[in-house]
Amino acid sequence: GQIQTLDETAFVLDEVTIQEKIDALNLFISETEKKHLLLTNRIQQNKIDKASSTATYNAAKEGITRLNKELTGLGERIETSLSDSNLFSQRIEVEKTLAL
């Protein structure tokens, strides 16, 4: 009877150890799932951030292109004004000469 009791005790202890290992594994799986979820969320957030910064960059690029066009137009208008005022000055000189 003594040996069988020892075997039964060993078996019960073994069962407890197995249950502890199962619990530990379940905890590990649960923690791993939490980490996976966090990483998935972070990846999603990075995609959103990237899309947002790409949109900001593209908007800035469009703004710069528009400004460049406006500056070019302004430069052309200034050149035209200078040219007009030079012609006007020359006409005044001619009229002065004719008046003499």
N, CA, C and O atoms as a MOPAC input file, in Angstrom:
PM7 MOZYME 1SCF
protein

 N      0.81200 1    -1.20800 1     0.00000 1
 C      0.00000 1     0.00000 1     0.00000 1
 C      0.85000 1     1.26500 1     0.00000 1
 O      0.48400 1     2.28300 1    -0.58700 1
 N      2.00200 1     1.17200 1     0.67900 1
 C      2.86300 1     2.35900 1     0.81600 1
 C      3.36000 1     2.84800 1    -0.55700 1
 O      3.31700 1     4.04700 1    -0.83400 1
 N      3.82800 1     1.93600 1    -1.40900 1
 C      4.39000 1     2.31000 1    -2.71800 1
 C      3.31100 1     2.93000 1    -3.60000 1
 O      3.53800 1     3.92800 1    -4.28400 1
 N      2.13800 1     2.31500 1    -3.56300 1
 C      1.03800 1     2.82700 1    -4.38200 1
 C      0.66100 1     4.24100 1    -3.94300 1
 O      0.38400 1     5.08200 1    -4.79800 1
 N      0.63900 1     4.53300 1    -2.64400 1
 C      0.33600 1     5.86200 1    -2.11300 1
 C      1.36500 1     6.87200 1    -2.61500 1
 O      1.01700 1     7.99300 1    -2.98500 1
 N      2.63300 1     6.46500 1    -2.62400 1
 C      3.69200 1     7.34600 1    -3.13800 1
 C      3.46200 1     7.64500 1    -4.61800 1
 O      3.58900 1     8.78900 1    -5.05500 1
 N      3.12200 1     6.60800 1    -5.38300 1
 C      2.84800 1     6.79900 1    -6.80600 1
 C      1.68400 1     7.75600 1    -7.01700 1
 O      1.72400 1     8.63300 1    -7.88000 1
 N      0.63000 1     7.56300 1    -6.19600 1
 C     -0.53400 1     8.43600 1    -6.31100 1
 C     -0.15800 1     9.87500 1    -5.98800 1
 O     -0.60500 1    10.79900 1    -6.66800 1
 N      0.65800 1    10.07600 1    -4.95700 1
 C      1.12600 1    11.41300 1    -4.57800 1
 C      1.93400 1    12.02600 1    -5.71800 1
 O      1.74500 1    13.18900 1    -6.07400 1
 N      2.82900 1    11.23100 1    -6.28100 1
 C      3.64600 1    11.68700 1    -7.39900 1
 C      2.74500 1    12.07200 1    -8.57300 1
 O      2.98400 1    13.08100 1    -9.23500 1
 N      1.72800 1    11.28200 1    -8.82500 1
 C      0.81200 1    11.54500 1    -9.94100 1
 C      0.05700 1    12.84900 1    -9.71500 1
 O     -0.09000 1    13.65700 1   -10.63100 1
 N     -0.42500 1    13.04800 1    -8.47600 1
 C     -1.13500 1    14.29200 1    -8.12900 1
 C     -0.19900 1    15.48200 1    -8.28300 1
 O     -0.57400 1    16.50000 1    -8.86300 1
 N      1.02900 1    15.35400 1    -7.76000 1
 C      2.02400 1    16.42500 1    -7.89100 1
 C      2.29100 1    16.71600 1    -9.36800 1
 O      2.37900 1    17.87300 1    -9.77800 1
 N      2.41800 1    15.65800 1   -10.15200 1
 C      2.64300 1    15.77700 1   -11.58500 1
 C      1.49900 1    16.54000 1   -12.25300 1
 O      1.72100 1    17.39400 1   -13.11100 1
 N      0.27900 1    16.21600 1   -11.84400 1
 C     -0.89300 1    16.88200 1   -12.39600 1
 C     -0.85800 1    18.37300 1   -12.08400 1
 O     -1.15200 1    19.19900 1   -12.94800 1
 N     -0.49800 1    18.71700 1   -10.84500 1
 C     -0.39200 1    20.12000 1   -10.42200 1
 C      0.67000 1    20.82500 1   -11.26300 1
 O      0.44500 1    21.92900 1   -11.75900 1
 N      1.82200 1    20.18600 1   -11.42100 1
 C      2.91200 1    20.76100 1   -12.21100 1
 C      2.46000 1    20.99800 1   -13.65300 1
 O      2.73600 1    22.04700 1   -14.23500 1
 N      1.76700 1    20.01600 1   -14.21600 1
 C      1.26700 1    20.15100 1   -15.59000 1
 C      0.28500 1    21.31900 1   -15.67500 1
 O      0.34900 1    22.12000 1   -16.60800 1
 N     -0.61700 1    21.41600 1   -14.70600 1
 C     -1.60500 1    22.51200 1   -14.68400 1
 C     -0.89900 1    23.86200 1   -14.57300 1
 O     -1.28400 1    24.83200 1   -15.22700 1
 N      0.15300 1    23.91200 1   -13.72400 1
 C      0.91400 1    25.16600 1   -13.59300 1
 C      1.56500 1    25.54300 1   -14.92400 1
 O      1.57300 1    26.70800 1   -15.32000 1
 N      2.11200 1    24.52500 1   -15.60900 1
 C      2.73500 1    24.77900 1   -16.90800 1
 C      1.70800 1    25.26200 1   -17.91700 1
 O      1.98500 1    26.17600 1   -18.69400 1
 N      0.52700 1    24.65900 1   -17.91400 1
 C     -0.55100 1    25.07600 1   -18.82200 1
 C     -0.95200 1    26.52300 1   -18.52700 1
 O     -1.12200 1    27.33300 1   -19.43900 1
 N     -1.10000 1    26.83300 1   -17.22900 1
 C     -1.45000 1    28.19800 1   -16.83400 1
 C     -0.38900 1    29.19600 1   -17.29300 1
 O     -0.70400 1    30.26900 1   -17.80800 1
 N      0.86100 1    28.82300 1   -17.09600 1
 C      1.96800 1    29.69600 1   -17.50300 1
 C      1.95300 1    29.91200 1   -19.01800 1
 O      2.14600 1    31.02900 1   -19.49900 1
 N      1.71900 1    28.82200 1   -19.76400 1
 C      1.64200 1    28.93000 1   -21.22900 1
 C      0.47300 1    29.80400 1   -21.66200 1
 O      0.61500 1    30.63500 1   -22.55900 1
 N     -0.67600 1    29.62200 1   -21.02900 1
 C     -1.84500 1    30.45200 1   -21.34700 1
 C     -1.57400 1    31.92500 1   -21.07700 1
 O     -1.96800 1    32.79400 1   -21.85500 1
 N     -0.88900 1    32.19800 1   -19.95200 1
 C     -0.52000 1    33.57100 1   -19.61200 1
 C      0.42000 1    34.13500 1   -20.68300 1
 O      0.25500 1    35.26800 1   -21.13500 1
 N      1.40700 1    33.32700 1   -21.07700 1
 C      2.37100 1    33.73500 1   -22.10400 1
 C      1.65600 1    34.04200 1   -23.42200 1
 O      1.94300 1    35.04300 1   -24.07900 1
 N      0.71300 1    33.15700 1   -23.79900 1
 C     -0.06100 1    33.36000 1   -25.03200 1
 C     -0.85800 1    34.66400 1   -24.94100 1
 O     -0.89400 1    35.45000 1   -25.88700 1
 N     -1.48500 1    34.87700 1   -23.80400 1
 C     -2.28400 1    36.08400 1   -23.58200 1
 C     -1.41800 1    37.34100 1   -23.70100 1
 O     -1.80200 1    38.30900 1   -24.35900 1
 N     -0.24100 1    37.31500 1   -23.05500 1
 C      0.68900 1    38.44900 1   -23.12600 1
 C      1.15400 1    38.67700 1   -24.56200 1
 O      1.24700 1    39.81400 1   -25.02400 1
 N      1.44300 1    37.58700 1   -25.25600 1
 C      1.89900 1    37.68300 1   -26.64900 1
 C      0.81400 1    38.29200 1   -27.52500 1
 O      1.09700 1    39.11600 1   -28.39400 1
 N     -0.43000 1    37.88300 1   -27.29100 1
 C     -1.55000 1    38.44600 1   -28.05000 1
 C     -1.68900 1    39.94400 1   -27.78600 1
 O     -1.96300 1    40.71900 1   -28.70300 1
 N     -1.49800 1    40.34900 1   -26.52300 1
 C     -1.56400 1    41.77500 1   -26.18200 1
 C     -0.46800 1    42.55400 1   -26.93000 1
 O     -0.71800 1    43.61800 1   -27.49500 1
 N      0.74900 1    41.99600 1   -26.91700 1
 C      1.86800 1    42.65300 1   -27.61200 1
 C      1.58900 1    42.74600 1   -29.10500 1
 O      1.85700 1    43.76900 1   -29.73500 1
 N      1.05000 1    41.67200 1   -29.66300 1
 C      0.72100 1    41.64600 1   -31.08800 1
 C     -0.30200 1    42.72900 1   -31.43200 1
 O     -0.18400 1    43.41500 1   -32.44800 1
 N     -1.31000 1    42.86800 1   -30.56500 1
 C     -2.33800 1    43.88100 1   -30.75900 1
 C     -1.73200 1    45.28700 1   -30.70400 1
 O     -2.04700 1    46.14700 1   -31.52600 1
 N     -0.85400 1    45.50000 1   -29.71500 1
 C     -0.18300 1    46.80100 1   -29.59700 1
 C      0.63500 1    47.11400 1   -30.84700 1
 O      0.58900 1    48.22800 1   -31.36900 1
 N      1.38800 1    46.11300 1   -31.32300 1
 C      2.20600 1    46.30300 1   -32.52300 1
 C      1.33500 1    46.58900 1   -33.74500 1
 O      1.65300 1    47.45800 1   -34.55700 1
 N      0.23300 1    45.84600 1   -33.86600 1
 C     -0.69300 1    46.06100 1   -34.98500 1
 C     -1.23500 1    47.48800 1   -34.94800 1
 O     -1.31000 1    48.16000 1   -35.97700 1
 N     -1.61400 1    47.94500 1   -33.75000 1
 C     -2.10600 1    49.32000 1   -33.59400 1
 C     -1.04200 1    50.34300 1   -33.96000 1
 O     -1.32300 1    51.34400 1   -34.61900 1
 N      0.20000 1    50.07200 1   -33.51600 1
 C      1.30200 1    51.00100 1   -33.80800 1
 C      1.57000 1    51.06200 1   -35.31100 1
 O      1.79600 1    52.13900 1   -35.86400 1
 N      1.54300 1    49.90800 1   -35.96400 1
 C      1.75000 1    49.85800 1   -37.42300 1
 C      0.65600 1    50.66500 1   -38.12300 1
 O      0.93200 1    51.43500 1   -39.04200 1
 N     -0.59300 1    50.47800 1   -37.67600 1
 C     -1.73000 1    51.20500 1   -38.24300 1
 C     -1.54300 1    52.70400 1   -38.06600 1
 O     -1.77800 1    53.47900 1   -38.99300 1
 N     -1.11700 1    53.11400 1   -36.86100 1
 C     -0.89700 1    54.52900 1   -36.56700 1
 C      0.21100 1    55.09100 1   -37.45000 1
 O      0.11100 1    56.21300 1   -37.94600 1
 N      1.28300 1    54.29500 1   -37.64500 1
 C      2.38400 1    54.73400 1   -38.51400 1
 C      1.90200 1    54.95300 1   -39.93700 1
 O      2.31100 1    55.90600 1   -40.60000 1
 N      1.01200 1    54.04800 1   -40.41300 1
 C      0.45500 1    54.20100 1   -41.77000 1
 C     -0.34900 1    55.48700 1   -41.86400 1
 O     -0.26300 1    56.21300 1   -42.85500 1
 N     -1.13800 1    55.76700 1   -40.82000 1
 C     -1.94800 1    56.99500 1   -40.78700 1
 C     -1.02900 1    58.21700 1   -40.77300 1
 O     -1.24800 1    59.17500 1   -41.51500 1
 N      0.00900 1    58.17500 1   -39.91500 1
 C      0.96100 1    59.28700 1   -39.82500 1
 C      1.65800 1    59.51900 1   -41.16100 1
 O      1.84200 1    60.65900 1   -41.58800 1
 N      2.04900 1    58.41100 1   -41.82300 1
 C      2.74100 1    58.52500 1   -43.10900 1
 C      1.81600 1    59.16200 1   -44.14800 1
 O      2.22200 1    60.05200 1   -44.89500 1
 N      0.57000 1    58.69300 1   -44.18100 1
 C     -0.40200 1    59.24600 1   -45.13300 1
 C     -0.61100 1    60.73500 1   -44.86400 1
 O     -0.70000 1    61.54100 1   -45.79000 1
 N     -0.68800 1    61.08200 1   -43.58400 1
 C     -0.89500 1    62.47200 1   -43.18100 1
 C      0.29300 1    63.34600 1   -43.59800 1
 O      0.11000 1    64.43300 1   -44.14600 1
 N      1.51300 1    62.86100 1   -43.33200 1
 C      2.69400 1    63.66100 1   -43.67900 1
 C      2.87900 1    63.73100 1   -45.19500 1
 O      3.37100 1    64.73200 1   -45.71500 1
 N      2.48600 1    62.66900 1   -45.90500 1
 C      2.54100 1    62.69800 1   -47.37100 1
 C      1.57600 1    63.75400 1   -47.90300 1
 O      1.91600 1    64.52200 1   -48.80300 1
 N      0.37900 1    63.78200 1   -47.34200 1
 C     -0.62800 1    64.77700 1   -47.74600 1
 C     -0.11600 1    66.19500 1   -47.47200 1
 O     -0.26400 1    67.08700 1   -48.30800 1
 N      0.48600 1    66.39500 1   -46.29200 1
 C      1.04000 1    67.70400 1   -45.92900 1
 C      2.14100 1    68.10100 1   -46.90700 1
 O      2.18600 1    69.23900 1   -47.37300 1
 N      3.03400 1    67.14900 1   -47.21500 1
 C      4.13700 1    67.39500 1   -48.14600 1
 C      3.60000 1    67.77800 1   -49.52400 1
 O      4.06200 1    68.74200 1   -50.13500 1
 N      2.61100 1    67.00300 1   -50.00900 1
 C      2.04400 1    67.28000 1   -51.33300 1
 C      1.36000 1    68.64600 1   -51.37800 1
 O      1.46600 1    69.37200 1   -52.36600 1
 N      0.66100 1    68.98400 1   -50.30000 1
 C     -0.00500 1    70.28900 1   -50.22600 1
 C      1.03500 1    71.41300 1   -50.25400 1
 O      0.85100 1    72.42500 1   -50.93000 1
 N      2.13000 1    71.22000 1   -49.50800 1
 C      3.19900 1    72.22200 1   -49.47900 1
 C      3.83200 1    72.37000 1   -50.86500 1
 O      4.12600 1    73.47900 1   -51.31100 1
 N      4.03800 1    71.22600 1   -51.54100 1
 C      4.62300 1    71.24000 1   -52.88000 1
 C      3.72600 1    72.00900 1   -53.85700 1
 O      4.20200 1    72.81300 1   -54.65900 1
 N      2.41200 1    71.74200 1   -53.77000 1
 C      1.46100 1    72.45800 1   -54.63300 1
 C      1.49000 1    73.95400 1   -54.33600 1
 O      1.45800 1    74.78300 1   -55.24600 1
 N      1.55300 1    74.28600 1   -53.03900 1
 C      1.61500 1    75.69300 1   -52.63700 1
 C      2.84800 1    76.38000 1   -53.19500 1
 O      2.76900 1    77.50600 1   -53.68600 1
 N      3.98400 1    75.70500 1   -53.12000 1
 C      5.24100 1    76.26700 1   -53.64100 1
 C      5.15900 1    76.45500 1   -55.15600 1
 O      5.59300 1    77.48200 1   -55.67900 1
 N      4.60300 1    75.46500 1   -55.86000 1
 C      4.43700 1    75.56300 1   -57.31400 1
 C      3.56700 1    76.77100 1   -57.66400 1
 O      3.88100 1    77.53700 1   -58.57500 1
 N      2.46000 1    76.92500 1   -56.91500 1
 C      1.54500 1    78.05500 1   -57.15700 1
 C      2.26600 1    79.38300 1   -56.90600 1
 O      2.13100 1    80.32500 1   -57.68700 1
 N      3.03700 1    79.45400 1   -55.80400 1
 C      3.79200 1    80.67500 1   -55.50200 1
 C      4.79600 1    80.99900 1   -56.60100 1
 O      4.94300 1    82.15400 1   -57.00100 1
 N      5.49000 1    79.95900 1   -57.08700 1
 C      6.46200 1    80.16900 1   -58.16600 1
 C      5.80200 1    80.75000 1   -59.41100 1
 O      6.33400 1    81.65800 1   -60.04900 1
 N      4.61800 1    80.20200 1   -59.74800 1
 C      3.87900 1    80.72500 1   -60.91400 1
 C      3.50500 1    82.18200 1   -60.70200 1
 O      3.64000 1    83.01100 1   -61.60100 1
 N      3.02400 1    82.48500 1   -59.47000 1
 C      2.63800 1    83.86700 1   -59.16700 1
 C      3.84700 1    84.79600 1   -59.24100 1
 O      3.74700 1    85.90800 1   -59.76000 1
 N      4.99400 1    84.34300 1   -58.72100 1
 C      6.21800 1    85.15600 1   -58.77100 1
 C      6.65600 1    85.39000 1   -60.21400 1
 O      7.06000 1    86.49300 1   -60.58300 1
 N      6.56900 1    84.32800 1   -61.02900 1
 C      6.93300 1    84.45000 1   -62.44300 1
 C      6.02900 1    85.47900 1   -63.11400 1
 O      6.50100 1    86.34700 1   -63.84900 1
 N      4.71800 1    85.37600 1   -62.85500 1
 C      3.74800 1    86.33100 1   -63.41200 1
 C      4.05400 1    87.74800 1   -62.96800 1
 O      3.99100 1    88.69100 1   -63.75700 1
 N      4.38800 1    87.88600 1   -61.68300 1
 C      4.70900 1    89.20100 1   -61.13500 1
 C      5.95500 1    89.77000 1   -61.82500 1
 O      6.00000 1    90.94400 1   -62.19100 1
 N      6.96300 1    88.90600 1   -61.99000 1
 C      8.19200 1    89.33000 1   -62.67200 1
 C      7.91200 1    89.81100 1   -64.08800 1
 O      8.45600 1    90.82100 1   -64.53500 1
 N      7.05300 1    89.07400 1   -64.78800 1
 C      6.70200 1    89.45800 1   -66.15900 1
 C      5.97500 1    90.80300 1   -66.17600 1
 O      6.21600 1    91.63900 1   -67.04700 1
 N      5.08600 1    90.99800 1   -65.20700 1
 C      4.34600 1    92.28000 1   -65.13800 1
 C      5.30300 1    93.43200 1   -64.83300 1
 O      5.16400 1    94.52600 1   -65.37900 1
 N      6.28000 1    93.17300 1   -63.95000 1
 C      7.27000 1    94.21700 1   -63.62200 1
 C      8.08300 1    94.57300 1   -64.86700 1
 O      8.31400 1    95.74800 1   -65.15200 1
 N      8.51400 1    93.54700 1   -65.60500 1
 C      9.27900 1    93.78900 1   -66.84300 1
 C      8.46200 1    94.59900 1   -67.83200 1
 O      8.97300 1    95.52900 1   -68.45500 1
 N      7.19700 1    94.24700 1   -67.97600 1
 C      6.31300 1    94.96900 1   -68.89300 1
 C      6.17200 1    96.42100 1   -68.44800 1
 O      6.21400 1    97.33000 1   -69.27700 1
 N      6.00500 1    96.64600 1   -67.14100 1
 C      5.87500 1    98.00500 1   -66.60400 1
 C      7.14200 1    98.81000 1   -66.86100 1
 O      7.07600 1    99.97500 1   -67.25500 1
 N      8.31900 1    98.17400 1   -66.63200 1
 C      9.59100 1    98.85700 1   -66.87300 1
 C      9.72100 1    99.23000 1   -68.34800 1
 O     10.11200 1   100.34500 1   -68.69600 1
 N      9.38700 1    98.28200 1   -69.18800 1
 C      9.46200 1    98.50000 1   -70.62900 1
 C      8.53900 1    99.65200 1   -71.03100 1
 O      8.92100 1   100.52300 1   -71.81200 1
 N      7.31200 1    99.64400 1   -70.48200 1
 C      6.35000 1   100.71600 1   -70.77100 1
 C      6.88000 1   102.06000 1   -70.29600 1
 O      6.76400 1   103.06000 1   -71.00400 1
 N      7.46200 1   102.08900 1   -69.10100 1
 C      7.95100 1   103.36600 1   -68.57000 1
 C      9.17600 1   103.84100 1   -69.35900 1
 O      9.37900 1   105.04500 1   -69.51900 1
 N      9.99500 1   102.90200 1   -69.85500 1
 C     11.13400 1   103.28300 1   -70.71000 1
 C     10.63600 1   103.89800 1   -72.01600 1
 O     11.14700 1   104.92100 1   -72.47200 1
 N      9.62500 1   103.25200 1   -72.61100 1
 C      9.04300 1   103.79500 1   -73.84800 1
 C      8.46000 1   105.18100 1   -73.58800 1
 O      8.60500 1   106.09300 1   -74.40200 1
 N      7.79500 1   105.32400 1   -72.43200 1
 C      7.19700 1   106.60400 1   -72.06400 1
 C      8.28000 1   107.67100 1   -71.91400 1
 O      8.12300 1   108.79700 1   -72.38600 1
 N      9.40500 1   107.29800 1   -71.23700 1
 C     10.53500 1   108.23000 1   -71.05900 1
 C     11.10100 1   108.63400 1   -72.40300 1
 O     11.39600 1   109.80600 1   -72.63400 1
 N     11.25400 1   107.64800 1   -73.30700 1
 C     11.79100 1   107.94800 1   -74.65000 1
 C     10.85700 1   108.89100 1   -75.41300 1
 O     11.31300 1   109.79600 1   -76.11100 1
 N      9.55600 1   108.67100 1   -75.27300 1
 C      8.58300 1   109.52200 1   -75.95700 1
 C      8.69000 1   110.95400 1   -75.43800 1
 O      8.62900 1   111.91100 1   -76.20900 1
 N      8.85500 1   111.09200 1   -74.08700 1
 C      9.00300 1   112.43200 1   -73.49000 1
 C     10.25500 1   113.10100 1   -74.05900 1
 O     10.22600 1   114.28000 1   -74.41000 1
 N     11.37200 1   112.33400 1   -74.15200 1
 C     12.62200 1   112.88000 1   -74.69900 1
 C     12.40200 1   113.37400 1   -76.13800 1
 O     12.84700 1   114.45900 1   -76.51200 1
 N     11.70400 1   112.54600 1   -76.93400 1
 C     11.43500 1   112.91400 1   -78.33900 1
 C     10.59700 1   114.18100 1   -78.38000 1
 O     10.87300 1   115.09000 1   -79.16300 1
 N      9.56500 1   114.24100 1   -77.52900 1
 C      8.69500 1   115.41200 1   -77.51900 1
 C      9.45100 1   116.63900 1   -77.05800 1
 O      9.21000 1   117.73300 1   -77.56900 1
 N     10.37700 1   116.48700 1   -76.08700 1
 C     11.20300 1   117.60600 1   -75.61800 1
 C     12.04400 1   118.12000 1   -76.77800 1
 O     12.13600 1   119.32300 1   -77.02000 1
 N     12.66100 1   117.16600 1   -77.49700 1
 C     13.52600 1   117.50300 1   -78.61900 1
 C     12.71600 1   118.22900 1   -79.67900 1
 O     13.16800 1   119.23100 1   -80.23400 1
 N     11.51500 1   117.72400 1   -79.96200 1
 C     10.66200 1   118.35400 1   -80.97400 1
 C     10.22900 1   119.72900 1   -80.52200 1
 O     10.09400 1   120.63800 1   -81.34100 1
 N     10.00800 1   119.89500 1   -79.21400 1
 C      9.56600 1   121.17100 1   -78.67100 1
 C     10.65700 1   122.23000 1   -78.80400 1
 O     10.37100 1   123.41800 1   -78.95600 1
 N     11.92100 1   121.77800 1   -78.74400 1
 C     13.03900 1   122.71000 1   -78.90100 1
 C     13.08200 1   123.13200 1   -80.33900 1
 O     13.94300 1   123.92200 1   -80.72600 1

